[in-house]
Amino acid sequence: MSATENCTLCGLETPDPPLTDDGVDGSFCCRGCLEVARSLDDPATADAAEARETVPETEASVPDDAETAYLQVDGMHCASCEAFLERRATADEGVAAADANFPAEAMRVHYDPDATDPESVAETVSGVGYAAAPTSEEPEADADDGTVGRLLVGGFFGMMAMLWYVLFLYPVYFGLPPEALLFDLEGGAGRFLLGNLWLSATVVLAYTGAPLLRGAYVAVRTRQPNMDLLVSLAATTAYLYSGLAVLTGRTEVYFDVTIVVVLAVTVGSYYEERIKRRAVGELADLTRDRASEARVRTGDGTETLPVEAVEGGDELVVRSGERVPVDGEVIEGTAAVDESLVTGESLPVRRSRGDEVRGGTVVSDGRLVVRAVDGAERTLDRVVSLLWDVRGEGTPQRLADALATIFVPAVLVLGALAFVAHLLLGASPTAALLTGLTVLVVSCPCALGLATPLAIAAGTRSLLEDGVVLTDGSAVETAREVDTVALDKTGTLTTGEMALLNLETADGTDRATLLGHAAAVEARSDHPVADAVVAAADEADTEAGPDSTVAAYEAHPGRGVSGRVGAGPRVTVGEESLFADAAIPDELRERYADAESSGHLAAYVGWEGAVRGVLVAGDDPRPGWREAVERLSEGRRVVVLTGDEGAAADRFREVPGIDEVYAGLPPAGKTETVRRLRSEGTVAMVGDGSNDAPALAAADLGIAVASGTELAADAADAVLVGRDLAAVDRALDTLAATRRRVRENLAWAFCYNAVAVPAAALGVITPLVAAVAMAASSLLVVGNTTRSLGPDDDPEPATTGGDRRNAAVADGGERE
């Protein structure tokens, strides 16, 4: 590998010499990146170069020998948390740089392994309401459970306090003579009542409102005003004023304001948390897919070492079913390698001496000896890093949070001005203070804070009815603008599972016999296609089959298998090189060539010196995918991204509705292609698989197919849980309707503030009226949210298709 050149498109190292073309500027790591560069605008422009060369200051200062670790951090609930936690992490002398990611509730740290370790960094970060742990460990607590507990405790004490208010305090505040009560509020019983109110408000503020107080503390420390700061100021000001009133013998207290503000905002935060928590954990999931150990060949045999100890030039032994630990070159052996995790290529690829293999891929059958490249880099590690980077790019925030830096200071200044102005106009300090408090209370962003999460919750319910799970509420802001839909091929347009598509026999050969013999020997193989053959035989109920006795079984790595079936002949299944001395009928030879040219996998089946038939296997098409593509193409541009090359990709180029096909793309190539497409419009990416996760995260809207890996689902904004790909189009419509509902809610919230805040500043309303008005505005937002999203067209019935696997084989037909 060249140590100096990097791919112009995706930034990975290029081979030596790199791939170039006279018509395309730059050098590339693979044919897929070169072809994408040819189709898209010139990626070698100054802007592209600057984008790749621009490195965050924290990363630029990271030493070359620093190691990287990922921490899961519980308790993050606003963008201000990122800066605060990064500051705490870098307080550890061994940490060179830290990068917190609020949507993923995680942190990436670059550290000196001689000075610290991930566990020590996690201890440094933990505290003040945050709990951090390396991604290999379970989080200390579930945020949802904590919020529910806070709400239950706060609700109990809040109801107790409000009962006292309704029975005794509100009647007096609204004009009932104090002597009409059962006891004197200024006497011993009244002091006891006020003490109970103080205690209840203390529990609600200190326990239920703890995350809000912490958010306010973080906002002050980082000098980034947020809504938590405004809410906390209103709640604590009302609490402190009321406590002082009790100590000075007054009976007009506003503990109810504290309780209403804290509980209303916490309910809204709970809805938001439940949506955001779905995005947590993708780094831990991907870590479990990586090899942790490597078998290194030594002079005396082999030695098992941690992957981190592998050095360039080490010879690694990888057996059937094992994952290749690091990138390298095959120096011994031949095997079929499943590269779907890191490339998305659907069919296993034969690798032999001189071929490159990527860390994270799986040896399906056979045995390989791989020489590690310098630096012992793993392609899967690059996917982890790439996913992290794109998850942190351009993360949308709620409109309320985006306005916080302006809204919060403005309200604080207005409250202070109202206090000073009323003092200057002759009001008593107490009355002036109450006016300033009223401004803070009436402007509390309860309606503003509930507007988005409640509308998203309603949209989420509608999406669930259509088989789509919304994992990121920010998707409602982008769905309406989508003008390009990028579809992954393997696992999206197809099921990602091998199936027997066709079976051809020579004259005189019984189909069931041929299938049974082939399944008998394939049942002993680890090759992915073997499962398709065995499943077809089980479905066809052949006489011979997977349970038949096979003697003298032999695997030919990367080429096929053979063995004697029962008392019958020795059967061979595999590629043409295994039948050098056998007679191959012209019609079977032609069928074999047609299958290969169509991007499918073909295998001859023969015995007794003659080829008896051809098996054709391939990735099973997803039911209804053509109709789904046609619906998505109405008013939108549709492109297909795939790690496959040649015929496997070419067969999609002529499909109606598909505008372009980008083939041979590695994960970084898919991600960069999505980024380039975004420069031309708003892009929705639909895919599955770990290799698709960075592209899903890089798109304006990422939709994962539930049959894919957990990582892909967590990197996406929505997950399709049914088999009906047409639900993607319907989901875009539902998300657009949800966006309209969010805008309606926000419009009401801002109108409320436009009227209520000036009224409070003029002293027209009291803190109590302000609290009631604030609660009423929240109820109106809730009521608007519960309305139907609008008349929807009856969705077409989902195409389940039943179990179509190998259906065509039974009657001799061929599926698409």
N, C-alpha and C positions, 0 to 999 in steps of 0.2 A: 504494500500500500504506500502511496506517496505521502510523505510527511508534511508536505508544504501546500498541496493543492486541495481545494474543497469544491464541492459541487456548487455551481452558480445558482441552482434553484433551491436545494434543500440544505446546503451547508455541510453535508457529510463528506468524508474523505473520498477522493476519487481513486480508481485503479491507476496503475502505472503502465502504459500511458492512459490518460483520461479519455472519456468519450467526447468527441467534438464533431462538428458539422460545419461546412462552409457557410450554410445559410443561417446558422444560429450562433450568436455571440456567447462565449463562455465555454466552460468545461464541465462535464457532468459525471455523476457516479453510476448511472444506469440509463438504459434506453428509455425507460418511462419518463425520467426527468427531462431528458433531451426532447422527447416528443411533446411534453407539456410546454416546454419553453418555446418550441416551434409554433404551437397553437396559440399561446397567450402572447401578450405584449412582451417585448424584449426584457428578460429579467436582469440583464446586465446593465441596466440604466444606473445613473448615479444615485437615484433615490433608493433603489434596491440595495446597492452596495452600502449606502449609508445606514439603511435599516439593519443590515447584518452586522455592521461594524460598530453600531451604537450599543454599548454595553452599560448597564446600570452601574453607577459608581460603586455600589457595594460589591458587585461581582468583579469589577475591574481590579479591586484591591485584594481579591482572594488569592492566596499563595497557590502555586501549582501543586504542592504536595498536600493541600488541604483535602479532607474528606467531607462528603455530603451526607446528611441524615435528614429524615423527615419526622416531624412530630405531629401528633394529633392533639389539638388544643380545644378543650371544652370551655365554653363560657364566652366565646367571641360572638358579639351580636351587633356590631356596627363597624364601619370602616375605620373609626378612630382606634379601635382595638389593635389594628395592624401596626400602626406606628408605635403604640405603647409597648406591645409585646416585642417588637424588633429592638426597641431600646433596652428592654429587660434582658433579652438574649445576649446582646452584644456587651452587656455588663460582665459576662463571663469572659475572663481573660483569654481563654482558648478559642473563642468564637471570632472568626474573621468577618463574617457577614451573616445576616439573617433576613429572611423574606417571608413575612406572614401573609396568608391567603385567607381572607374572611369568608368567602363563599364556601371554600373547602374545609373551613375550620381546621387548618393545618399550618405548619411552618416548616420552611426549608432552612437548614443552618449549614454553613461551611465552617469546619472546625479543625483545629490542630489535634490529631489523635494522641500526641504526646502530652498535651496539656489538659485535655478534657475528653468527655465522651457523651453520647446522646442522653444517657440517664442523668448526668450532671447538668446538662443544659436544660433538660425537662424540669429538674428541680428548681433551677434558677428562674425559669419562665413561670412556673406554678406560683399561685398566691394571688391575693386581691381578687378572689373569685374565679381565677383561671386554673385549669387542671391540664397539665401537659404530660404526654408519654410518647415514647418512640412508637412508630406505626405498628411494630410487631406486638405491642401490648394492647390489652383492652383498655378503653377509657375508664376513668375512675367512677364516672356517674353518667347517667343518661340525662341530657338536658331537658327532654320532654317530661320525664318523671319529676325532675326538680321543679319545673314550672307548674305542673299540675299540683304538686304538694304545696307550693307557695300560694296558688290560687285557692286551694281548699282551706288552708289556715287563714288566709286573708279574708276569704268570703265568710268564714264562721265569725271571726271577730268583727268584721264589717257589719254583718247583720245584727249582732248584739248591740253595736254602737248606734246603728240607724234606728233600732227599736226604741232606744232611749230618746233619740231626737224626735221621732214621730209622736211619742206619747207625752213628752214633757217640754222639749226645747222649741220645736217648730211652732206649737200653739202660742207660746209666749212671743216668739219672734214676729208672728203674724198678728199680734194685737190682743191675745187673750190675757186678762189680768193675772199676774202671778199668784194672787190669792185663790184663784179658781183651781189651782193644782192640788194634788193630794198632799204635797209638802212644799216647804219654802226652799227655793233653789239656793238661797244664800245661807241656809241653815246646814246642820250636820248631814241630813239626808241628801241635800243638794250637792254638798261637797263630795259625798260618796259617789253620787251619780257622775259628777264631772271627773272624778278620779278614775272611774271605770271607762269613761270615754277616752281619757288620756292614755290609759293602759292599752285599750283596743287599737287606738290610732298608732301607738308606738309599735305594736306587733305588726300591723299592716305596713307601716313605713319601713321599719327596720328589717323585717323578714321578707314579706312579699315584695317590697320595693327595693330590696338589696341590689338586684341587677341594674335598676335604674340609677341608684346612687353610685354604683361602681362605674356605670357609663358616664355619669356626670364628672366623676373624679378623673377618668381617663380623658375626657374632653378638656378639662382644665390643664392636666399635665401635658397634653399634646397640643394645646392651643387650637383645637379644632372643634368649634361649637357644634353640638348635635341636639337632637330632640330630647335626649335623656337629660341634658343640662337644663332645658326649659321646664320639663316635667318635674325634675327634682327640686328646682328652685321654687316652683309654685307649691309643691306638696310640703316641702320643709318650711317655707315661709309661713304658710297657714298653720303648720304644726307648732312652730316656735311662737308665733303670735298667740295661739290659743293656750299654749302652756304658760306663757307670761300672764295671760288674762286670768287663768285659774289661780296663779300665785298671788295676783293682786286683788283677788276677790271679785272679779267680773264674771258674769254668767253668759255673755255672748261669745261663744267659742266656735271655731271653724274646723274642728277635727273631721267633720263630715267632708269638707273639701279635700283634705288629705286622703281620706279613704276612697272617695269617688275617683279622684285623679289616678291614684296608684292602681286600683283594681281595673279601671277602664283601659288604661294603657297596657297593663300586664296581659289582659285578655287579647288585645290586638297583637302583642308580641308573641303570644302563644301560637296563634294562627300562623304567623310569619315563621316562627321557629320550625313548626312541623313541615313546612314546605322546604326550608333551607336544609334541614337535617338529612334529607334524601341525598344531598350532594357530598356527604361526608364519607370518607373511607376508601376512595378509589386508589390512593397510593398504597395503602395496606393490601388491597386486593391484588394489585399488580405485583407487589413484592412477593406474594405467595407463588406467583407464576415463574419467578426467577430461580435458577439453580443456585444452591447455596454452597455446594461442594463440587470438587473436580477430582477425577481419578488421573493422576499424573504418572506417566510411565518412567520408571527408573531403571538402572542397570540390574537391579535384583527383582524386578516385577513392577508393581504399581503401588502408589502411595496416595491416600485420600487427603486432600488439603482443602481449606476454605477457598472459595473462588477468589477472594481478595488477595490470596497468596500466589496466585498464578502469574507467571511472568512471561513476557514475549519469548517464543522459542520453545516453551514447555510442550511436550507431547502428551495429549489428553486422550484417554480411551473412553469412548462413548458407546454404550451397548444399546440393543434394541429396547425401545420404550423410554429411554433416558433423554433428558434435555441437554443440548449442547451448552456447556457452561459459558464460553466466551467466543467471540469472533475468531475465526482461524481458517487454515487451509488443510484440506484432507491430504494426508500423506500415505494412508493405507486404508483399504477396504472400499466396499461399495454398498450403498444403502439408499432406500427411499426416505426422504426427509420431509416431514410435515412443517412447512414454513408459514402456515396460516396465521399463527399468533402474531408474527412480526411483519408479514408482507401482505396477508390477505389472499395469497394464492390458494385456490381451492384444491388443486390436485397435488399429491406428493411429488416431490422432485427428486430425480435420481442424482446422487452425488457420489463421485469417485475421486481417485487420486488427482490432485491438481485443482479441484474445485474449491471455491470458498463456501464456508457455512457460517451462519449467523448465530450468535449467542441468543438462546431462548427458543430455538427451533428444536423439534423432537425427531429423533431417529425412529422411524416407523418399523423398519426391519433391517437386519444386518448389524454390522459392527464397524465403527469408524475410528481411526486414529487421527486426531486433529492437532496441527501445530498452531499454538496460540500466536496471535499477532502481537506486535509491540504495544504495550499499554494494556493488553488483555481486556479490551473494551467489549462490552456486551451491547448488541443492538437493542435488546430490551431495556437496558439502562438508558439508552438515548430516548426511547419512547417515554420512560418515566419522566425524564427531564423535560422533554418536549411537551408532555401533557401538563406538567406544572406551569411551564411558561405561558401556554395559551390559556390556562385557567385563570391566570392573573391579568390577562390583557383585556382592557375595556370592559370590566365587569359592570353591568348596568346596576344602578341603585334606584331605590324608590324615589319618586319625585319629591316626597316629603324630606327624605334625607339629603337630596341634592340641594334643596332650598334651605336646609338648616343653617348653613354658614351665613346666610343673609337674614333669615327669619328670626333666629334666636337672638342675635345681637340687637336687631331692630326692636323686638319686644322688650328686651331688658332696658334699652335706652328709653323707650316709650314709658315703661313703668316708672323709671327713675324720674323722668321729666314730669309725669303726672303727680308723683309725690312732691317734688319741689314746687311745681306750679300751684298746687292746692295749699301748700304751706304759705307761699307768698300771697295767696288770695285770702288768707286769714283762717284757714281750717286748722283744727287742732292737730298735733302730731299723730294722734291715734287715727283720726279720720283720714289724714293724708296717707298714712301707712296703709290703711284699708283700701284706699283707692289704688295705690300701687300694687297691692296684693291682688285686687280684683282684675287688674290688667293681666297679671301673670296667669291667674286662674282661667279667665275667660279665653285666653289665647292658647291654653294647653292643647296640644295637637291630638286630642283623642279622636275626633272625626277625621283629621288629616292622617293620623296613624292607622286608623281602621279602614280607610277608604280603599287602599290597595290590597292588603291581605284578605279582607272579607270578599272583595270582588273576585280575587284569584281563587279563593276557596269555592265560591259558587261556580266559577269556570272549571275548576278541578273536578267537581262532582259531575258536570255535564260531560267532560272529557272521559271520565271513568265509565260512564254509560256507553261510550263509543269505543271502549277498549284502549284508551290512551291515559297514561299516568303522567301528570305534570310534576316535574322535579325541580323546576326553577321558575318562580313567578315572573322573572324578567322576560320570559318568552312572550308575554302578552304585548310587549312593546315592539316586538320585531316581526311577529307573524304576518301582520297586515301588509308590511312592506316587502315581503319576500317576492323576488322576481326571478330567482334562479334556484332550482332544486338539484342538489348533487346527490346521486344515489350510489352507494357502494354496491358492488355486484354480489360477491359471495356473502350469503347470509341475509341479504336484503331482497334483491331480485330473485335470489335462490334461497333454499333453506339452509345451505351450508352443510348438508348431509349427502353422502354418497348414496346413489341408488343405481340399480341395474336398469339401464334405459332400453336395451335391446339385446336380443339373442338370435344369432343366425347360425343355421346348421348346414352341413354339406348334405347332398342327396343321400337318403337312406339312414341318416342318423336321427334318432328319436330326441326331441327337444328336452323332454323330462329326464332322459338318461344323461344327456350331456350336462344339464344343469345340476343334477344330483352328483355326478362324478366331480364336477368343478367345485361344488360346495364342500364335498368331503375333504379335499386337500386344502382348500382355502380356509376351512375352519381352524386349521393349525397355524395360520399366518396372522401376523400383527398388522399387515398392510390395511389401510383404511378401506380399500376397495373390497377386501375380503368380507367385511361385514355386509356390504350390499349384496354380494353373491349368496352368502349364507341366508340372509333375510328373504331373498327371492326364492330360494329352494324351500325354506320353511313355509312360505305362503303357497307355493305350488304343490306342496305335499308330495315330493318326489320319493321314489323307492330308495335310491341311494341318497345320501345327504350328509349334513353336518355330524350326525351321530354314527356314521359308518366307521368301521375300523380301517385305519390307514397304516400300512406297513412301509418301512424304508422311506419315511418322509424326509424330504430334503428341501431346504430353502435356498434360493438363488438370489441373494440380496440385490434389490433394485431391478430384478428381472422377472422373478416369478417363483413358483413352487411346484413340487412334483411328489408323487407317492403312489403306492399300490393300494387301490380301493378294494377292501375285502378280498374275495377270491378272484376279483376281476383284473383288468389290465393296470399297468402303471400309467397314471394320468399326469400330464404336464399342463400347467396353466401359466401363461406369461407372454413375454414379448417375442418377437420374431427370432431373435438370436438363439432362443432355446430350441428352435425347430429347424436348425440348419440342414439336417439330414432327412427331414420329413417332407412329404408331398403336401403342398398347400393349394387347394383349388383356387382358380382365378377369381371366382365370385366372392370367396372369403377374403382373399388378398385385397380385392377392391373395397369390400365393406370395412376392412381394417383401416385402410388408407383414408376412406371417407370419414370414419369416426375420429381419427387423429387430426385431420384437417379441420374438423368441426369443433375442436377444442375438448373433445371427450377422451376418455382413457379406454383403449381397446386391448384385449388379451385373447390370444389363441388358446383353444382347448384341444388337446390331441392325445392319442394313444395308439399303440401298435404301428408306429411309423407314419402316421397320417394325422393331419389337422382335421378335426371333426366339426369345429364351429368357432364362432367369434362372440365374445362377450363385450358389450359396450356399456361402460359405467360413466357416470358424471354427476355433477352437482344437481340436485333435484330442484326444478323451478318452483318458485313460490306460487301457490294458486292465486289466480287473478292478477298477476303482476302486470300483464299487458294493459288491462283495463285501468289499473291504478296509474300507470305511466301516462295513459291518454288523458285522464282526469287532471293529473298534475301539470300536464303540458298546456292546459287551457289558460292562456295569458301568461305563462311562465316558460322560462328556458330550462330544459332538463338535460343534465349531463350525467355520465356514468364514470365513476372512478374505480379502478380495479388493480390489484396486484398481478392479475393474470396477463399474459401476453399472447400474441398470435391469434389463432382461430378462436380460442376461448373468449377473447374480448371482441374480435371482429364480428361475431354473430349478432352483437347488439347494435352495430352501427346502422343497420337498415331497419331497425324497429321503429314504427311510427311513433312520434312523440319524443324520441331521443335525439337531441341536437348534436351532441358530441360524446365521444368515448375517449377517456384518458387511460391508457393501459400501462402495465409494468411499473406501477408506482409503489415505492416503499412508503412506510408510514410518514416519514418527513416530507416525501414528495406529495402525498395526499394533503397534508396540512398546508404546505406552501401553495398547492393548487387552489385550495379553498381560499387562502388569503388573497391570491391573485384575482380569483373570481369576485371576491368582495370589493375589490377596487372598481368593479364594473356595476355593482348593485348589491342588493341584500340577498344573502345566501342561506338556504336551509340545507343542512346535511343530514342524510338518512343513512345509517349504517349500523354494523354490529362488529364485535371483535375488538380485542385489545389494540390491534393496529389501527382501528378507526377512531379510538378515543381522542387522540390529539386533534384530528380533523373535526370531530363533533364539537369539541370545545372551542376550536378556532372559528367555527361558523357563527353567523349571527343567530341562528336557531339550529340546535342539534337535536335530532330525533333518533333514538336508539331502538332497535328491534329486540324484543325481549328474549328471543332465542339466542342472542349474542352473549358475550361475557358480561360479568358483573361490572367490570371496569368501564366498558362502553356505556352501560346504562347510567352509571354515576357521572360520567363526563358529559352527558346529554342534558338538554333542557326538558325533554319529554321522552317517554318510553312507550312504544307500541307493544301491548301485551297480547293482542290477538294475532291471528294469521292474516287478517284482512289488511293488505297494504293500502287499499283505498281509504282507510281510516285516516291516513296522513292528510289527505286533502280536506276531509271533514274537520280534522283537528285544527288546521289553519283557519278555517272559517270560525270555529268556536273561539279560538284564541283572539281573533279580531273582534268578535262580539264582547269578549271579556274586557278587552282594551277599552271599548266604548263605555262599558260599565264603570271601569276605573276612572275614566275622565269625568263621567257624570258625578261620581262620588267626590272626587277632588274639587270639582266646580262648586258643589254644595259647601264643602268644607271651607273653601276660600271665601265664598260669599258670606258664610256665617262669620268668619273672622273679620271681613271688611266692615260688617255692621256692628259686631259685638265689641271689638277692641276699642274703636272710638267711643262707644257708649260707656265702656268701663273707664276710659281715660277721663271722660267728662264727669265721672261720678254719678251717672244716671242709675247704675245698678250696683248692688252690694256683692261681696264675695259669695254669699249663699246663692243669690240669683245667678251669678256667674257660673257656679258649679252646676246648678240645675240646667242652665242654658247649654253648658258644655255637654252634659249627659244627654239632653234632648237632641242636640246635633248628632251625637253618636248614634242614637236610636234611629234617626232619620236615615243615616248612612246604612245602618243595618237593614232597615225596611226596604230601601232601594235595592240593596244587594239581593234580598230574598226574592225579588221579582224574577220572572222568567227572563232568560237572556234574549228572548224574542222567538217568533215562530220560525222553527227550523223545518227544512224539507225533510220528509221522512227518509232516513238513511236507507240505502240499498242493503238488502240482507247480506251479512258477511259471508264470504265464500270460504267455507271450511274445507270443502273438497274431500273430507274424510281422510282415510289413510290411502293416499294415492301411490305410495311407494311400490315400485315394481309392477304397477297395474298393467302396463303395456306388455310386460313380458309374457303374461298368461295367454294373450291372444295373438302374440307375434307382432304387434304394432310397436311403434317407437314414439316415445314422448319427446316433447321439444327439448 
